[in-house]
């Protein structure tokens, strides 16, 4: 069963250890916030304007990755610095880890689900490093 954005946000807030801070920041009573985050509730729904404060307070970009994946994309956070030399080293490192994961995965002649997941993860990290380098060049 595919997780919904509401279910994801519920998990993030519940597991963050900062659910009371979220409620305070969005000026909601704690129990009201929990009701709005409850994916099984039909009477309370979390407003879309709560997404950014929840992400900031819980320090997560997971909802952006979730949304990008739903639309066939990838979310890439742009770098805050412009150190090209460091970025080039990171690209080489991430690409090496991607190729190593692929090599390990195909070693026995077939790719398991976990092999595919690891290759995909490493590939996304390599793409992110490449995008960061391209942005720092601009």
PyMOL commands that set and color helices and strands:
alter all, ss='L'
color gray80, all
select helices_A, chain A and resi 5-16+19-25+30-37+50-58+62-70+84-106+113-137
alter helices_A, ss='H'
color red, helices_A
deselect
rebuild
show_as cartoon
